[in-house]
Amino acid sequence: MLKRLFHEENGQGMVEYGLIIALVAIAVILALTALGGGLKGKFNEIVSELGGTPAP
């Protein structure tokens, strides 16, 4: 029974996909955080041109 338990790989693929998804999510969060200030400024510029009130 222990030999079969050590050689069973059914859940291994799902764990690997989960780790890949987690790494991609972290990369996206870091990229959005790094670009956040520039994006906010650009959106405020667009809102001002359209006659709205920019976000604080």
N, C-alpha and C positions, 0 to 999 in steps of 0.2 A: 504494500500500500504506500509506503514512504517513497519507493522508487518512482511509482506512478505520479505521486504528488510533486516530486522534484522535476519531472520531465514534462509536466503538463504546461502548455503555453497558451491556453485559450485567452486569458486575460492580459497577456503581455502586450499584444498589439493595441488594445484599448488604452493601456497606460501610456504607451509611447505616443499615441495620437493626443492624449490629454496633455502630455508634457509639451508637445509641439504647439498646441493651441494656447497653452499658458504662455509660452515664450513669445508667440506672435502678439498676444494681447499686451504683454509688457512692452514690447517694441512699439506698438501703436500708441499706448499711453505715454511713453517717453517722447515720441515724436510730436504728439499733440501738445504736450506740455511745453516742449521746446519752441513750438511754433505759435503758442497761444497768444503771446503779446502782439506779434505781428498780425495775426488774424483778427484780433479784437480791434486793432487800429484800423485795419482795412475795412472791416464791417462798419465801424463808426464813421469812417470817411464816406462810405456809400450811403449810410442813413442820413448824414448831413446834407449830401448832394440831393437826396430825394425830399428834403424838407422835414425830416423827422428829428426826434430828440435822441442824441447818442447815449449809449449806456454809460454809467459812471465807471 
